């Protein structure tokens, strides 16, 4: 049989355009139409999600207060050797800056507040010095004149604090959020014991989140399995009960738990009436109340992902293993459970991420030692108006969320590859 020779010339459309080129144009046009359809969603996400996150990350290193309020002092300190007190020219520049700030109390207040974070009492020092300025006549020595106003101007630590804030960007907030700081030599060092609180807060946050996640998994996995194996009518009824908490405000549910768990509440009253306990248990305003309320609120977030995966697992897999002589419990563990791991991972990740950002439940049901990172974010945002510290703590929570998602994605990918 002889081969049929194909024509050397490319196929053309009716208007003479090569068919391959025409197909590429059509495909490109479809791609542009698809992008145009989702462009409003992309813009919406960029404006409402990405822009605030980028702004938050910028706020965590933003440090304009001292640099904008004391430009002459910072310029004069450029030649300072940082070993002894600055020269008289630096003191003269400080007098000039404080004199100018006296007419702009907001600038003075912002700079004093920022420096007060470095050394307690710096705010009162700057306010006291500004009130004593300007001098009636130029002093022979600005250094002696300022030290006469307040002896603290003779302490190099206050000048080191100003020098550390010479830049409009600073790692201060990010370092402080992990109990570190920059010492007078410019090196990163551990914070003083009275200021080193955030590592303990983060450890507490992750511990509470891990405990709540494990409890939700222990309670949610059997319930999700029951939902997936029950007949449709009973399963739908049980699903309504699972979803019922979503129809009630979190604040209302927390308030209800306060009523139930308090010393004279229904739970203690029932236990006392049944003679199970002799005195009321302390179930509220401690870690126990936080665990109970958070598990109740977050349990549906564990059940639903696991249920959605289990619903797609055919029961014939376990039956086949049992028919081949494998014990039912071993069949469940070796066949059914690995197939449900994607749901377990998704539910665990969802619950854990929601836990580390919880604020209302620990604030209302917990004690001072039960507050999580979000409490301090709210404190710095609403009470002290310290946006730098609030955004630094928020940035670390965001980083933890991204790392958790990356680890989950890697584990799920490896699991799928292994199963395949």
Buried (B, 14 or more C-beta within 10 A) or exposed (E): EEEEEEEEEEEEEEEEEEEEEBEEEEEEEEEEEEEEEEEEEEEEEEEEEEEEEEEBBEBBBBBBBBBEBBBBBBEBBEEBEEEEBBBBBBBBBBBBBBEBBBEEEEBBBBBBBBBBBBBEEBBEBBBEBBEBBEEEEEBEEBBEBBBEBBEBBEBBEBBBBBBBBBBEEBBBBBBBBBBBBBEBEEEEEEBEEEEBEBBEBBEBBBEBBBBBBBBBBEBBBEBBBBBBEBEEEEBEEBBEEBEEBEEEEEEEBBBEBBEBBBEEBEBBBEBBEEEEEEEBBBBBBBBBBBBBBBBBBBBBBBBBBBBBBBEEBEEEEBEEBBEEEBEEEEBBEEBBBEBBBBBBBBBBBBBBBBBBBBBBBBBBBBBEEBBBBBBBBBBBBEEEEBBBBBBBBBBBBBEBBEEBEEEBEEBBEEBEEEEE
